[in-house]
Amino acid sequence: MIVDQFLRVSTAQAVTTTAVSTDTVDLSVARDMGAGNDVYMYFTIPTAFTGGTSIQFQAITADNAALSTNVTVVGASAVIPLASLTAGARFAIRINPQIGGQGRRYLGANYVVVGTMTAGNVTTDIADDIADNKTYASGFSVT
């Protein structure tokens, strides 16, 4: 996965209540980011969350950079319980195409918090693939 500073919408953003990302991606004109090749929003937890119940990550588009006008959810994670929001945890969602729609000009993230978090932050990037390295036992033995 290759990340780009211009496609980062949160950098270790503290999230204690429901909030939108501190940064947005300006698409220049209203457009559908989900059409064509798959595009993902990738969430990394640098500092573990504490205090709340859960969080849901959403990819959103809007007509303004503050992500507050004509907001559309174009991808969302399941509700993630607090126990899974540990330091180093990673989550990804696909940015869905808006079939028959033009989309919006600005792209960002929304963090839907249940309860009040007392600590925790998130870094969010937009990428065209997912970094998900897993190691499995080979199942073979050497004699």
C-alpha positions in Angstrom: 0.0 0.0 0.0 1.4 3.4 -1.0 0.1 6.4 1.0 0.3 10.0 0.0 0.1 13.1 2.3 -2.5 14.6 0.0 -4.8 11.6 0.5 -4.5 11.6 4.3 -7.6 12.9 6.1 -6.6 12.3 9.7 -3.1 12.3 11.3 -3.2 10.8 14.8 -6.5 12.7 15.3 -7.8 12.4 18.8 -11.4 11.2 18.7 -13.4 11.4 22.0 -16.9 11.9 20.5 -18.5 11.6 17.1 -16.5 13.9 14.7 -15.4 14.3 11.1 -11.8 14.1 9.9 -9.6 17.2 10.4 -8.6 17.2 6.7 -10.5 16.5 3.5 -9.6 15.6 -0.1 -10.8 18.3 -2.6 -11.8 16.4 -5.7 -12.0 19.8 -7.7 -15.5 19.0 -8.9 -18.3 16.8 -7.7 -17.4 13.3 -8.8 -17.9 9.6 -8.0 -14.7 8.3 -6.3 -16.0 4.7 -6.2 -16.4 4.1 -9.9 -13.7 2.2 -11.8 -11.0 0.5 -9.7 -11.7 -0.1 -6.0 -10.6 2.6 -3.6 -10.3 2.1 0.2 -10.2 4.2 3.3 -7.6 2.8 5.6 -7.7 3.4 9.4 -4.8 2.9 11.8 -5.0 3.2 15.5 -1.7 4.7 16.8 -3.0 5.1 20.4 -5.5 2.7 21.9 -9.0 3.9 22.6 -10.3 3.9 26.2 -13.5 4.9 28.0 -16.2 4.5 25.3 -18.2 1.6 24.0 -17.5 1.4 20.3 -16.7 3.3 17.1 -17.8 3.1 13.5 -15.6 4.4 10.7 -17.4 6.0 7.7 -16.1 7.3 4.4 -18.2 10.4 3.6 -18.5 13.0 0.8 -19.9 16.5 1.2 -20.4 19.8 -0.7 -18.0 21.7 1.6 -14.5 21.2 3.1 -16.0 21.2 6.7 -17.9 18.0 5.7 -21.2 19.4 6.9 -23.3 20.2 3.8 -25.1 17.4 1.9 -23.2 14.6 3.6 -23.3 11.2 2.0 -21.9 8.0 3.5 -20.1 6.1 0.8 -18.7 3.3 2.9 -18.8 2.2 6.5 -17.3 -0.4 8.8 -19.2 -2.5 11.2 -19.5 -1.1 14.7 -16.1 -1.9 16.3 -16.1 -2.7 20.0 -13.7 -0.9 22.3 -11.7 -4.1 23.0 -10.7 -4.2 19.2 -9.5 -0.5 19.2 -5.9 -1.3 20.4 -2.7 0.4 19.4 -1.6 -0.8 16.0 -5.1 -2.1 15.0 -6.0 -1.5 11.4 -9.3 -1.4 9.6 -10.3 -0.8 6.0 -13.5 0.1 4.2 -14.3 0.2 0.5 -15.5 3.5 -1.0 -18.7 2.4 -2.7 -19.7 3.8 -6.1 -22.7 6.1 -6.2 -24.6 4.4 -9.0 -26.6 7.0 -11.0 -25.2 9.8 -8.9 -22.6 12.5 -9.5 -21.1 12.4 -6.0 -19.8 15.3 -4.0 -16.7 17.5 -4.2 -15.0 16.8 -0.8 -14.1 13.4 0.6 -13.3 12.7 4.3 -14.1 10.4 7.2 -16.6 10.4 10.0 -16.0 8.7 13.3 -19.2 7.6 15.0 -18.5 7.1 18.7 -20.8 5.4 21.2 -20.1 6.6 24.7 -17.3 9.1 25.4 -13.7 8.0 24.7 -11.2 9.3 27.2 -8.2 8.5 24.9 -7.4 7.2 21.5 -6.6 8.5 18.0 -6.8 7.5 14.4 -4.8 8.1 11.2 -6.8 7.7 8.0 -5.5 7.3 4.5 -7.1 6.8 1.1 -5.4 4.1 -1.0 -6.1 1.7 -3.9 -5.2 -1.4 -2.0 -5.1 -2.8 1.6 -2.0 -3.6 3.6 -2.9 -6.8 5.4 0.1 -9.0 6.0 -0.7 -12.3 7.5 1.6 -15.2 8.3 0.3 -18.8 8.4 2.0 -22.0 9.3 3.1 -23.8 6.1 1.6 -27.2 7.1 4.8 -28.9 5.9 7.4 -30.4 8.0 11.1 -30.8 7.2 12.7 -34.1 8.0 
